[in-house]
Amino acid sequence: MSGIFGVFSSKKNVNVFPTIYSGLFALQHRGQDAMGVSLLENDKLSEVKGKGLVTDNIKFDNINRLEGYVGLAHVRYPFSDDDKSLLPMPWVFYPGTEGEKALIAIDGKFINKVEAEEISEVLNRSMDDIIEFISNLKGAYSILFAKEDKMIAIRDPYGIKPLVIGHKGCETIVSTESCAIEANGGQVDHFLQAGEIVVIDKNGYKSYFAKERAYCPCIFEMVYTARPDSIIDGVSVYDARLKMGEILYRENPVKADIVVGSPDSGLIAAIGFAKASGIEYENAIVRNKYIGRTFILPTDDMRKKDIKIKLNPIKKFLKGKDVVLVDDSIVRGNTIKRVIEILKDSGVNKIHIRIASPPVINSGSLTFDIPKEEELISHNRSIEEVRKLIGADSLGYISLEGLREACGNKNYYEKCFGGNDPFKE
């Protein structure tokens, strides 16, 4: 669920760093572990990489030396089995020609045993070689590759990971999400198709296609990962989350005094639930904006600590009320337990939990780091058993069919929910 961003200028006197800088901020929600930016110009490499957020690494003392007319950027979300000793992407390779440099940034995970250096080497060959390689490279991934004279963008043949291309003036922009292009004042051109390989140079860009396997974008992008102002394959993330809430009420009706969203990823579904039910919506829980997304923190201790200082109630809205709390998902159960404790401490009468995705029951997802199945609160447990564990008065999830309906009834990658998995043997 990392984020990648690339810019290629057809004019060599244009520094693309300001565009990359804005794009990094727009994708920060996709990875808080580390970041990197690398730019090329006249055999010169400019880069900054480091642990933490964009603001932890790009500062006044280094911002003036970052320049180039082509560049890639990356915000990292690590899987538990990743090599933590590796520097953040983009990684730099040397194809062999004296002074020539190549950059690569990858968002995803491979089933084949393959190294980034091998991918970079193939992307420096003929298009026939590239097409054959990508057609047989199994996994959920998007790739950006850049040299001084071109940039290549690739979406996996299953279309699991999102990738979108746009432009701003002489700059061609490729991003994991459309919001990062629009944040730059750019225009979105098109969402890469499954297996699409786009080659960008000074004359524009041209598309080639690897063998499409089974188009199935990751449905968890719509539930949690993507920013609500993004469009994924023509579907508005905001509209999908609003519909999730409406369908959630249709499938799990309840009587209550107010509807509350769990900040921030449950807010839009909560608005949809309130709209469908006619129950008043209240912003009754305040999120500390200086705490990031607890789900993507690397350790359980860090997640639990941050949850305690992340959320705070507005008690006057809650005391003596029957409350519907809407959240996007329950994975381990840490966040929802803490929120329920907050509501009980605020004098809530009854707490009805409604979840805008089905129970997470399987690990091994290629798109985000699902814990081992024994750590999943819904694995081998009934909804009633989960309800008792979290301390709610009632618990309801949207069905997988309802989630698909909210997201446009596409063929999605749904392994974590026990649904469609194109790699299942």
Protein Blocks (a to p, Z undefined) as FASTA:
>chain_A
ZZcdddddfbfkbcfklmmmmmmmmmmmnockbccddddeehiacddddehjfklmmcfk
lmmmggcjbdcdddddddfkbcfkbccddddddfkpghiacddddedddfbdcdfklmmm
mmmmcfklmmmmmmmmgcddddddddfkbccddddfklmagcddddehjbccddfbfklm
mmnopacfbdcdehiacdddfkbpaddddddfbdcddfklmmmmpcfkbceehiafklmm
mmmmmmmmmmmgcddfbdcdddfklmmmmmmmmmmnopacddfbccdfkbccfklpcbfk
lmmmmmmmmpccdfklmgopacddddfbdckommmmmmmmmmmmnopabdcdddfbdcdf
bghiakbccddfklpmkgopafklmmmmnopabdcdddfklmmmmnoppacdfklnopac
fkbZZ
